Amino acid sequence: MKRRFFVYILQCKDKTLYVGSTNDVEKRLHAHNHLKSGAHYTKIRRPVVLKHFEKLPTYAKARAREAEIKRLTRGEKISLIKKRAIL
């Protein structure tokens, strides 16, 4: 079975954006919203909503894309979200 990796953007309750990467988006979103294993940043800004994700072939590529997105301005991140909106 081929592994998949993802980079994602969450919007927190306070409207801030959080960027991360994972191999299971649903499990990670659940962790961000409900578990102690979610990132500290999102734990204090719950609930969070998945706004964007991209599938990548390797963990290294997912981490590299995460770094690229983190360097974007807030406006650029919002544009990315709007271009590839998930429903």
N, C-alpha and C positions, 0 to 999 in steps of 0.2 A: 504494500500500500504506500503510495507516494504521499509524503508529508507536505502540508501547505503551511505557509506562514503569512501573517497579515500585519499591516500597519493600520492604525485606527486613530480617529479623532473623536473625543467625547466632549459634549458640552455639559458643564456642571450647572448646578442650581443657580449659582451666582453669575452665570453666563460666560465664565472663563472657559478656555479650551484646554484640553489635555491630550497629548499625543503619546501613543505607546505602540508596542508590537507584541505579538503572541502567536501561538499556533492553534488557538481555539477562541474565536471572538466571543461566542456566547458565554463560555465558561468565564472568560476574563471580565466581561461586562457584569456578570453576576457577582464576581468577586469585588469589583469596584463598588457595586451598589449594596452588597449585603455582608461581606466577610471582612474579617480583620486582615486578610491577606491582600486586600485591595491597596492601591497606593495611598500613602498618607494624604497626599494632595486631594485626592477625590473623596477620601473618607470624611473629610471635614466640609465637603461641598456637595453632599448627596442631596437628591438623586442625580445621577448622570445619565445622559442620553447619547447613544451612538449616532454620530452625524455623518461619518465617512469611514470607509475602509478600502484597502487595496490588497489584493492577493499577490504574493511574490513567491518565487520558486525555492528560495533558500532563506535560512535565518539571517545570514550575513547581509543579503539584499534587503530584507525587511528592516534590519537595524540601520542600514545605510539610508534607506528611504525615510525612516523615522527621524534620523538626524537632519536630513534635508528639510523635512516638514517643520521640525522644531526651529529651524533657522528662518522660516518665513515670518513675515509680519502677521499680526492678527487679521488684517484685511486680506492678505494673500491666502491665509488659511480659510477664511470665509468664502472667498472666490472659489477655492478648490472644492469646498463642501457644496457650493451651489452648482458647480459644473458637473459633479458626479453625485448628485443627490440620491440618497437611498430612501426608500419608502417603507 
